[in-house]
Amino acid sequence: PSFFATLSGDQTLADTTTTKITFDTELYDSDGTFASYKWTPATAGKYYIFAGLHWNVDYTTLWIYKNGSALQSYRQNRDANRENSMSISTIDTADADDYYEVFGYQASGGNLATEAGERRSHFGGFKIIT
C-alpha cells in the first residue's frame, strides 16, 4: 500500500488553532485507502509516513496523527518575513484499521494560508516491511 496526496488549493489556518490539513487531491493511491483527508493502510505492517507544508509564518507546528492522537510532531520557530517549508516523517507499525492524518498550527497573529501543490504541501506513505 502507498499513496501521495496534495492540496488542490491553499488552505487557511486560523491563528493559534490546531487544524486538520485537508489534502484533497490524490496523485496516487495504490489500494484506494486514502479518503476524507486520512489514510488507512488496510494491511498490517511497518510504514514510512511523511508530510510537508509551505507557508510564510514565524512559529509553526506540524503533526502526523495516528487514530486521532499525535504520533509525531515538528515545531519550527524562525526569523520573520521568510518563506517556511516544514517536513515531517516517521516510521510506524500499523494494523489493518489504523489511520493517519496531518494537522498544522501557526501563530502569525492572524489567519494564514498554506500553499497548494505537490512540491509545496503534501502527505504520503508506503509500506516498508511486513
CORVEN-V927025 format. One record per backbone hydrogen bond with DSSP energy under -0.5 kcal/mol. NH is the residue of the N-H (numbers start at 1). CO is the residue of the C=O. E is the energy in kcal/mol with one decimal. If there is no record, write none. Layout:
{{NH & CO & E} {NH & CO & E}}
//
This chain:
{{3 & 125 & -2.2} {4 & 28 & -2.3} {5 & 123 & -3.1} {6 & 25 & -2.6} {7 & 121 & -0.9} {13 & 112 & -3.5} {16 & 106 & -2.8} {17 & 14 & -1.2} {19 & 104 & -2.9} {21 & 102 & -2.9} {22 & 20 & -0.5} {23 & 21 & -1.5} {24 & 6 & -0.9} {25 & 6 & -2.2} {26 & 24 & -0.5} {27 & 4 & -3.0} {27 & 25 & -0.5} {28 & 4 & -1.4} {30 & 2 & -2.0} {32 & 29 & -1.1} {35 & 33 & -0.6} {35 & 38 & -2.4} {38 & 35 & -1.8} {39 & 100 & -2.3} {40 & 33 & -2.0} {41 & 39 & -0.6} {42 & 96 & -0.7} {45 & 94 & -2.1} {46 & 129 & -3.3} {47 & 92 & -3.2} {48 & 126 & -2.7} {49 & 47 & -0.6} {49 & 90 & -2.9} {50 & 124 & -2.8} {51 & 88 & -2.4} {52 & 122 & -2.4} {53 & 86 & -1.9} {55 & 84 & -2.7} {57 & 55 & -0.7} {60 & 58 & -0.5} {60 & 76 & -2.5} {61 & 105 & -2.0} {62 & 74 & -2.4} {63 & 103 & -2.8} {64 & 72 & -2.5} {65 & 63 & -0.5} {65 & 101 & -2.8} {66 & 69 & -3.0} {67 & 99 & -2.6} {69 & 66 & -1.6} {71 & 64 & -2.9} {72 & 64 & -1.8} {74 & 62 & -2.1} {76 & 60 & -2.8} {78 & 58 & -1.9} {82 & 79 & -0.5} {84 & 55 & -2.6} {86 & 53 & -2.9} {88 & 51 & -2.6} {90 & 49 & -2.2} {92 & 47 & -2.4} {94 & 45 & -3.2} {94 & 92 & -0.5} {98 & 95 & -1.1} {100 & 39 & -2.5} {101 & 65 & -1.7} {103 & 63 & -1.7} {104 & 19 & -2.8} {105 & 61 & -1.9} {107 & 59 & -2.1} {112 & 13 & -2.3} {114 & 11 & -2.8} {115 & 54 & -2.2} {117 & 7 & -1.3} {120 & 117 & -1.3} {121 & 117 & -2.9} {122 & 52 & -2.1} {123 & 5 & -2.2} {124 & 50 & -2.7} {125 & 3 & -1.9} {126 & 48 & -1.9} {127 & 1 & -1.8} {128 & 46 & -3.2} {129 & 46 & -1.4}}
//
